[in-house]
Amino acid sequence: MMEEREISEGWLRKALDEPDDIWEGKDGNMHYSKVVPERENRVLHVVVNSNVVPRRVVTLFFDRRLRKDNEGKTR
């Protein structure tokens, strides 16, 4: 999926290691977001199942619904 969606491994690592925002979804998965300047400041959204070891990336995509707010957080 990363290749198909043109998402680099570096962007994925930054989203997980240095996220702009993290929240727990209704599904129990953790959601990470990171603005990617190289992609016109689009927000990379990464969904992770952290209930398994090692944690597993469920999906990742550039989320058109998320925007950066005045405090730098994405929602």
Buried (B, 14 or more C-beta within 10 A) or exposed (E): EEEEEEBBEEBBEBBBEEBBBBEEEEEEBBBBBBBBEEBEEBBBBBBBEEEEEEEEBBEBBBBEEBEBEEEEBBE
